C-alpha cells in the first residue's frame, strides 16, 4: 500500500480549490475510485482519510 498527498497545478484535471478535498484510490479489482467533498481542514481531513485507509487495509488483511 502506498499513500501520498499531492498538490496539483491549477490546469490539471484533478485540480481543486478552497476547502474541497479529493481522494483518488487505485484498486486491483475496481480500478480508480475518486471521492470528493467539502473538507473540515487539512489536518482533520488527512487524519480522517488515513484512518479510513488503515481500517480498510486491516479489514482486507483479515
C-alpha positions, 0 to 999 in steps of 0.5 A, a space after each residue: 500500500 502506498 499513500 501520498 498527498 499531492 498538490 496539483 497545478 491549477 490546469 490539471 484535471 484533478 485540480 481543486 480549490 478552497 476547502 474541497 478535498 479529493 481522494 483518488 484510490 487505485 484498486 486491483 479489482 475496481 480500478 480508480 475510485 475518486 471521492 470528493 467533498 467539502 473538507 473540515 481542514 487539512 489536518 482533520 481531513 488527512 487524519 480522517 482519510 488515513 484512518 479510513 485507509 488503515 481500517 480498510 487495509 486491516 479489514 482486507 488483511 483479515 
